[in-house]
Amino acid sequence: MAFLSVEQLDGRVTSAFGIAIDFVRDWKQAALRLGAGHRTAFQHGDWLAAWYGAFHDATPLIAVISDAATGSDIALVPMISRSKGGVRIVEFADLGVSDNNAPILALDAACDAAGARAIGDALVNGLRALPDRFDLLRLQKMPAYVGGKPNPLMSLGRVGSCSLNGNLVLTSDDYSDYRASIKRMQLPRCWRVFSRHAGARFEIATDVDQALRLLDAMDIQQQQRMKQLGLNFVLSDESHAKFYRDVVRQGVAEGYAIVSALVCDEGIIATSLGLRYGTTYYLLRISNAGRPWSACSPGLLVTERTMAALHEDGVRRFDLSIGNHDYKRRFGAVPLPLTDVSVALSWRGVPYVLRDHAAQGLRRHPRLAALANRAMGRAYP
């Protein structure tokens, strides 16, 4: 028999099919649950601890989903709540810094179609039952699978509905085969050009102090580049700077945060920041010292040298981040679809859901989307 009850003291909601949800407002408390579970690099404990510790303009709201009968955890959904334009929104802990968002799934979680629908419905009904009176649930940039298991929250949306996608490069055990496939990029020639400079070398930071120095150089180089383009650079503001540095402080020693660079006697020429989780590497940020070094394509070169070093250490999957820049196709990356979900939790959320669904529909018809963009005088959201 389906039932739904709310206990105000601990924020627990027990829903249909015997699924219980604890809504936790403190990440440190939530982190004690599901220490072992399927996840991507962006649900790693170092990433989420740094995120919740750096961004304070939103309220933590972590859903811990469990079996009501046995008490065993099924999934953990790292979310936040915030108000925007008078609408109370629940969304992933992201604010634009994560390449994907997903629940953490228990190792033995059952993710068949019926179970996925039950988990999705329980989350929505639980949020509606809370006294906060939320208006809108937005779950964006979700992969279809989490650690090889189907993502149960995909049941709430349409596969590939996100305007963004990952860019995945798969390599075999022989890295020379991959290098041959991208020979038109002429990266060996770029390395020879760079190597003419005294002290030229590629390095991956092995200690926190070295990594933080490279991160400082990255901020400066990226800020200069954005200024040239007339764009605002936010990654060095107080919250973002603390976030990335906390990820590096916690993650370098264990090989989770990967900070690499091209360096010579003239200084730091290019940098990259990425995450390694298992046999997958996610490229997050790259920078270079600008036009004087363009002959050696430092941004591309530091990316490939990082891939080569990590391949030697067992990595076989390289996600070159969201954003479909041309260089990613040159690296042989193929699009990895992501999914957006929008669900109205109150009548106030209905117009936003309709707008989100309209935008998703337009993406399936590029010509119609282009007409809409011109009519509105801006890119469609």
Secondary structure, 3 states (H helix, E strand, C coil): CCCCEEECCCCEEECHHHEEEEEECCHHHHCCCCCCCECCHHHCHHHHHHHHHHCCCCEEEEEEEEECCCCCEEEEEEEEEEEECCEEEEEECCCCCCCCCCCEECCCCCCCHHHHHHHHHHHHHHHHHCCCCCCEEEEEEECCEECCEECHHHHHCCCCCCCCEEEEEECCCCHHHHHHHCHHHCHHHHHHHHHCCCCCEEEECCCHHHHHHHHHHHHHHHHHHHHHCCCCCCCCCHHHHHHHHHHHHHHCCCCCEEEEEEEECCEEEEEEEEEEECCEEEEEEEEECCHHHHHHCHHHHHHHHHHHHHHHCCCCEEECCCCCCHHHHHCCCEEEECEEEEEECCHHHHHHHHHHHHHHHHHCCHHHHHHHHHHHCCCCC
